Amino acid sequence: MARPEHFRKCLTPRLGEGASPESPLASLRRAVSRTKWPLMGGQVSASGNFQSCGINADWMSALCPLLWDVPLHHLSIPGSHDTMTYCLDKKSPIAQSQSRLLQLLGKVLPCITRPFVLKWSTTQVLGVTEQLDAGVRYLDLRVAHMPEGSEKNLHFVHMVYTTALVEDTLKEISEWLESHPQEVVILACRDFDGLTDNLHEYLVACINNIFGDMLCPRGEVPTLNQLWTRGQQVILSYEEASVVSRHRELWPGIPYWWGDQVKPQELIHYLEHMKRCGRPGGLFVAGINLTENLTYILVHPSESLEKMTLPNLPYLRVWVREQCPGPGVRCTNIIAGDFIGADTFVSDVIRLNDKLLRC
């Protein structure tokens, strides 16, 4: 354990001290109205100037040593929602999971349908290595098999398929981890659009071949010290229970609080409701991502998910800064957002861990 003087050196000013006893939403509105947003570093990038300066590339090993023995589900961990949408394929067919009407329009009017779908499907601009450099440690990986693709080529998907292949991306993540031996990532493999039993087994074989001993077998949620001692850097959740039951190296799906809201006020209302209901026992995600609906798209045909999201990031950021990690029923764990690099979201989530030092 660290000495008391080292403990004090690790502390930084606690966020949200002196909070009013008023309701969370009222407090949030008041904080937004009086906050002066920084012009450098924390500015929302309305022009699409997303940045990954790498200052958080090794944030886990830089945590105060007192936090190295805290289980991961009691830490504050930044994540990216729909991690791989930065490389959606402009020539891709509409995914099989979408409506038949949208798939038909994609075939009959591809020049109109595909660009329209693309701008409402893209949630990230930075590549996966850039996201890791920025400090993201939870990756939301929606895996799919494209009908016209080759037998073993798996892609990622969000309404349309990616240019990136799953195997290549997992290798990229593994290479990054090798150069950052004390960083830990949580990979959430989900959706599995078009995957057969054989393709599931093929994917698990790829995961084992690529990560090998880096994989942490499922069990009690580990601490950083435990993972470092065992040389493990990857917790891989797999949202297919029958596959998880056959492979000890896979963890069950991680709960994701998805508000499905256009307005940030309604999203915060949903997240506060979920907190009142109580957090899950293990790892879980609070999604701070806005979601368009058909009505919004029809009223704003010239917009995109990016244009809808970026102006609302300051409001969402205030909520993020008010959260607390830890074992309490209202505590948060992983917080996942869209458009990593557009503001200080990742640093804000990491900084929440300082609150654990005041408990």
Secondary structure in CASP SS format (residue, H / E / C, confidence):
PFRMAT SS
TARGET T0000
AUTHOR 0000-0000-0000
METHOD secondary structure of the structure
MODEL  1
M C 1.00
A C 1.00
R C 1.00
P H 1.00
E H 1.00
H H 1.00
F H 1.00
R H 1.00
K H 1.00
C H 1.00
L C 1.00
T C 1.00
P C 1.00
R C 1.00
L C 1.00
G C 1.00
E C 1.00
G C 1.00
A C 1.00
S C 1.00
P C 1.00
E C 1.00
S C 1.00
P H 1.00
L H 1.00
A H 1.00
S H 1.00
L H 1.00
R H 1.00
R H 1.00
A H 1.00
V H 1.00
S H 1.00
R H 1.00
T C 1.00
K C 1.00
W C 1.00
P C 1.00
L C 1.00
M C 1.00
G C 1.00
G C 1.00
Q C 1.00
V C 1.00
S C 1.00
A C 1.00
S C 1.00
G C 1.00
N C 1.00
F C 1.00
Q C 1.00
S C 1.00
C C 1.00
G C 1.00
I C 1.00
N C 1.00
A C 1.00
D C 1.00
W C 1.00
M C 1.00
S C 1.00
A C 1.00
L C 1.00
C C 1.00
P H 1.00
L H 1.00
L H 1.00
W C 1.00
D C 1.00
V C 1.00
P E 1.00
L H 1.00
H H 1.00
H H 1.00
L C 1.00
S C 1.00
I E 1.00
P E 1.00
G E 1.00
S E 1.00
H C 1.00
D C 1.00
T H 1.00
M H 1.00
T H 1.00
Y H 1.00
C H 1.00
L E 1.00
D C 1.00
K C 1.00
K C 1.00
S C 1.00
P C 1.00
I E 1.00
A C 1.00
Q C 1.00
S C 1.00
Q C 1.00
S C 1.00
R H 1.00
L H 1.00
L H 1.00
Q H 1.00
L H 1.00
L H 1.00
G H 1.00
K H 1.00
V H 1.00
L C 1.00
P H 1.00
C H 1.00
I H 1.00
T H 1.00
R H 1.00
P H 1.00
F H 1.00
V H 1.00
L H 1.00
K H 1.00
W H 1.00
S H 1.00
T C 1.00
T C 1.00
Q C 1.00
V C 1.00
L C 1.00
G C 1.00
V H 1.00
T H 1.00
E H 1.00
Q H 1.00
L H 1.00
D H 1.00
A H 1.00
G C 1.00
V C 1.00
R C 1.00
Y E 1.00
L E 1.00
D E 1.00
L E 1.00
R E 1.00
V E 1.00
A E 1.00
H E 1.00
M C 1.00
P C 1.00
E C 1.00
G C 1.00
S C 1.00
E C 1.00
K C 1.00
N C 1.00
L E 1.00
H E 1.00
F E 1.00
V E 1.00
H C 1.00
M C 1.00
V E 1.00
Y E 1.00
T E 1.00
T E 1.00
A E 1.00
L E 1.00
V H 1.00
E H 1.00
D H 1.00
T H 1.00
L H 1.00
K H 1.00
E H 1.00
I H 1.00
S H 1.00
E H 1.00
W H 1.00
L H 1.00
E H 1.00
S C 1.00
H C 1.00
P C 1.00
Q C 1.00
E C 1.00
V C 1.00
V E 1.00
I E 1.00
L E 1.00
A E 1.00
C E 1.00
R E 1.00
D E 1.00
F E 1.00
D E 1.00
G C 1.00
L C 1.00
T C 1.00
D H 1.00
N H 1.00
L H 1.00
H H 1.00
E H 1.00
Y H 1.00
L H 1.00
V H 1.00
A H 1.00
C H 1.00
I H 1.00
N H 1.00
N H 1.00
I H 1.00
F H 1.00
G H 1.00
D H 1.00
M H 1.00
L E 1.00
C C 1.00
P C 1.00
R C 1.00
G C 1.00
E C 1.00
V C 1.00
P C 1.00
T E 1.00
L H 1.00
N H 1.00
Q H 1.00
L H 1.00
W H 1.00
T H 1.00
R H 1.00
G C 1.00
Q C 1.00
Q C 1.00
V E 1.00
I E 1.00
L E 1.00
S E 1.00
Y E 1.00
E C 1.00
E C 1.00
A H 1.00
S H 1.00
V H 1.00
V H 1.00
S C 1.00
R C 1.00
H C 1.00
R C 1.00
E C 1.00
L C 1.00
W E 1.00
P E 1.00
G C 1.00
I C 1.00
P C 1.00
Y E 1.00
W E 1.00
W C 1.00
G C 1.00
D C 1.00
Q C 1.00
V C 1.00
K C 1.00
P H 1.00
Q H 1.00
E H 1.00
L H 1.00
I H 1.00
H H 1.00
Y H 1.00
L H 1.00
E H 1.00
H H 1.00
M H 1.00
K H 1.00
R H 1.00
C H 1.00
G C 1.00
R C 1.00
P C 1.00
G C 1.00
G C 1.00
L C 1.00
F C 1.00
V E 1.00
A E 1.00
G E 1.00
I C 1.00
N C 1.00
L C 1.00
T C 1.00
E C 1.00
N C 1.00
L H 1.00
T H 1.00
Y H 1.00
I H 1.00
L H 1.00
V H 1.00
H C 1.00
P C 1.00
S C 1.00
E C 1.00
S C 1.00
L H 1.00
E H 1.00
K H 1.00
M H 1.00
T H 1.00
L H 1.00
P H 1.00
N H 1.00
L H 1.00
P H 1.00
Y H 1.00
L H 1.00
R H 1.00
V H 1.00
W H 1.00
V H 1.00
R H 1.00
E C 1.00
Q C 1.00
C C 1.00
P C 1.00
G C 1.00
P C 1.00
G C 1.00
V C 1.00
R C 1.00
C C 1.00
T C 1.00
N C 1.00
I E 1.00
I E 1.00
A E 1.00
G E 1.00
D C 1.00
F C 1.00
I C 1.00
G C 1.00
A C 1.00
D C 1.00
T C 1.00
F H 1.00
V H 1.00
S H 1.00
D H 1.00
V H 1.00
I H 1.00
R H 1.00
L H 1.00
N H 1.00
D H 1.00
K H 1.00
L H 1.00
L H 1.00
R H 1.00
C C 1.00
END
